[in-house]
Amino acid sequence: MYVDDLVLASRTKGTINWVRVKLHQELDMTDLGQQSTFLGLEIQRNRSHRTLFLSQKTYIKKIIDNMGMEDCNPTTTPAEPQIRLEKSSSTFEATAVDRLRYQSAVGSLIYAMLGSSPDISYPVAKVRQFSVNPNSTHLTAVKRMFRYLAGTSNRGLYYGLEGTGIGFTDADWGSRNDRQLIGGFTFLLNGAAIS
């Protein structure tokens, strides 16, 4: 049997040690100790304070470099407040290369959003709607999120013991011209967003 990577997690170290001993008896394996990265997430754990910090600084740098934006000027917000994105005109057709580049960029943003940057959830949801036929305005909105991530790459999710769970919701009650309701929510567990 061949296992490339295996992550053990439990409430107690005793359980982890028992599983580790059993695995060593059955498999030729190397114990790499406490985990510091997992699928692009950087993990910093402080056992004495019982805290956990998840970030994606290396991943964010990589996707910014892939976009050719390594020297970009960071921005303080992920989206331009006054810009309203709309579908491309019926006469416009994005090239296959432009579509692929746009979709790849949006996919990279989605992974950053799911990993440690829930603050870009709303703008990512907006730009994702235009993946079939993106135009230059849509690409500008995507690039703005990369510029935002460039300035906030050292941020992440900090989990501590300062409480249990709490949730927040909000809605605009159909304030747009098309009267479409836009709502959102955030649920926190021990001080950090989980959804």
C-alpha positions, 0 to 999 in steps of 0.5 A: 500500500502506498500513501503519499500524504496522511494528515492525522487530527484528533481532540487528544494527542493520545489518539494521534499517537496511538494511530501513529504507532499502528501505522508505523507497525504496518507501513514504512513511513516518515513522520514529518511532525506538526503540519505547517501547510495543507493544499496551499493553506499555511498553518500557524498553531500556538498550542499554549494559547490554543489558537490557529491562524490560516493564511495563503500568502505563498499561494496569493503571491503565486496567483498574482505572479501568474497574472503578471501582476507582481508589481501591481499597486495594492488597493484597500477594497476588493471591488470598485464601489460605483462599478456595476458589471453587466453582460457583454453586448450581443455583438461582443465575443471573447476569444477562447484564450481570453475566456480561459485566462479569465476563468483561470483567474476567477478559479484562483480567486475562488480558491483564495476565497474558500481558503483564507479570504472570505472578504472577497466572496461577494465580488468573486460571485459577481465576476463569476457570472461573466465567465462565458463571455468576459469583456475588458470591464470584467477583467479589470474587476478581476484584476482589482481583486488581485491588487486587493489580495496583494495588499492583504496577503499577510491576513488570514483566519484566526481561530481562538477560544474567545466564544463559540458561534455567531452569525450575521446577515444583511440584505439590500431589499431590492435597491438595484434598478432591477429590484433584485434582492441581494443578501449575504451572511457570515458565520463565525466560529471561535472568532473566524469566518467559517461560512 
